[in-house]
Amino acid sequence: MSRIKDLAKKNSLRLRRKRRVRGKISGNADVLRLSVFKSNKYFYAQAINDVTGQTLASVDSRAMKISVNKANVVKVAEQMASNLKAKSIESVVFDKNGYLYHGVVAAFADALRDNGIKL
C-alpha cells in the first residue's frame, strides 16, 4: 500500500512543479512553448501557441514505434526539429512539464539544440 502512496505523492509533486512553472512561461506566435511528456513507454512533444490554444507541431515516439530511452529520444528530437523548421520556427520556450532536467528530457533538449532549434 505504501508504494501506491509513494507514486501518488511523486505525481502530485510533479503536477505542483508543472503548475508553478506554467505560471511563468507561455508561448505566443513569435516564440512557441515546447511541452514534453514522458511515460514509462513513450515520449511526446508538442509546440503550442498559448494565445490561440493551437498546437502547431507535434511528435511522439509511439507513432514512430520506438520506446523511450536516450538514444531513441534523439530520433524524436530530430523529427521535432524538422517539423519546426518546416513551419519556419527557429526558437521555442522549453516546458519540461514538471520533470527534472535529467535523462531523456535533457537528451531531448540537447538534441533539439544540436539540430538548430534555440531553447
C-alpha positions in Angstrom: 0.0 0.0 0.0 2.8 2.4 0.7 4.1 2.0 -2.9 0.8 3.4 -4.2 1.0 6.3 -1.8 4.6 7.0 -2.9 3.7 7.1 -6.6 0.7 9.3 -5.8 2.9 11.7 -3.9 5.5 11.7 -6.6 2.9 12.5 -9.3 1.3 15.2 -7.2 4.7 16.9 -6.6 5.3 16.8 -10.4 1.9 18.4 -11.0 2.7 21.2 -8.4 6.0 21.9 -10.2 4.2 21.9 -13.5 1.6 24.5 -12.4 4.3 26.7 -10.8 6.4 26.8 -14.0 3.4 27.2 -16.3 2.5 30.4 -14.4 5.8 31.8 -15.5 6.2 30.7 -19.1 3.8 30.8 -22.1 4.0 30.5 -25.8 2.9 33.1 -28.3 3.0 33.5 -32.1 6.7 34.6 -32.0 8.1 32.0 -29.6 6.1 28.8 -29.1 6.1 26.7 -25.9 7.5 23.3 -26.4 5.9 20.9 -23.9 7.1 17.4 -23.3 5.5 14.4 -21.7 7.1 11.1 -20.9 5.7 7.9 -19.8 7.4 4.6 -19.0 7.0 3.5 -22.6 6.8 6.6 -24.8 7.9 10.3 -25.2 5.7 13.0 -26.6 6.4 16.7 -27.5 4.3 19.5 -28.9 4.8 23.1 -29.9 1.9 25.2 -28.6 0.8 28.8 -29.2 -0.9 29.6 -25.8 -2.6 32.8 -27.1 -4.7 30.9 -29.6 -4.5 27.5 -28.0 -3.2 25.8 -31.1 -0.7 23.0 -31.4 1.5 23.8 -34.4 3.9 20.9 -34.4 4.0 17.6 -32.5 5.8 14.3 -32.4 5.5 11.1 -30.4 7.6 8.0 -30.1 4.5 5.8 -30.1 3.8 6.8 -33.7 7.4 6.3 -34.6 7.2 2.8 -33.0 10.2 3.3 -30.7 10.4 3.1 -26.9 11.7 5.8 -24.6 15.4 5.9 -23.9 18.2 8.5 -24.5 19.1 7.1 -27.9 15.6 7.0 -29.2 14.7 10.4 -27.8 17.4 11.8 -30.0 15.5 10.5 -33.0 12.3 12.0 -31.7 14.1 15.4 -31.3 15.4 15.2 -34.9 11.8 14.7 -36.1 10.5 17.5 -34.0 13.3 19.8 -35.2 12.4 19.0 -38.8 8.7 19.6 -38.1 9.5 23.0 -36.5 11.9 24.0 -39.4 9.2 23.1 -41.9 7.0 25.7 -40.3 9.9 28.1 -40.1 10.2 28.1 -36.3 13.7 28.6 -35.0 13.2 29.2 -31.3 10.9 27.9 -28.6 10.4 28.1 -24.9 11.1 24.7 -23.3 8.5 23.5 -20.9 9.8 20.3 -19.2 6.3 19.8 -17.7 7.5 19.3 -14.1 10.1 16.7 -14.9 13.7 17.1 -13.8 16.2 18.2 -16.5 17.8 14.9 -16.5 17.9 11.7 -18.6 15.6 11.6 -21.6 14.3 15.2 -21.0 17.9 16.6 -21.1 18.8 14.3 -24.1 15.8 15.6 -26.0 16.6 19.3 -25.3 20.3 18.8 -26.3 19.3 17.0 -29.5 17.0 19.9 -30.4 19.8 22.4 -29.8 22.1 20.2 -32.0 19.5 20.4 -34.8 19.4 24.2 -34.8 16.4 25.0 -32.5 17.1 27.6 -29.9 15.7 26.8 -26.4 
